C-alpha cells in the first residue's frame, strides 16, 4: 500500500538543468532512506544519489558536484537537482525508498521511472 510518484524528467540540452521529485504515500511508518537510480539502454541500473533519514548522502562519482539530493520529510518527498547535465546522464531515473510500512514490513519500493534525455 505504498506508492512512489515521480515527476520532472524531460528533454534538455547539454549544460542545462532539471529537478526530479518523488513523493511517497500510503501506509508508511518509517522511511530509512530514499534515493535515485538510473538505467541507460544496455546498462545495469546504478545508484545516482541516496539520502538517509539522518541526512547521510552518497553520490555516484559521475554526478558529484553537479547533482544535489534533498528531502522534504513533512511530505515524504525526495528531490534530485541536476545541473550541468551531460549526454551521458541520459537514462530512465527511478526513485527508491527503503521503508517500513505501518504493518511492520520493511521493503525497497520503486517508482515507475521518469525519462531524462540530454542532447549534445
Buried (B, 14 or more C-beta within 10 A) or exposed (E): EBEBBBEBBEEBEEEBEBBBBBBBEEEBEEBEBBBBBBBBEEEEBEBBBBBBBEEEBBBBEEBEEBBBBBBEEEEBBBBBBBBEBBEEBBBBBBBBBBBBBEEEEEEEBBBEBBEBBBEE
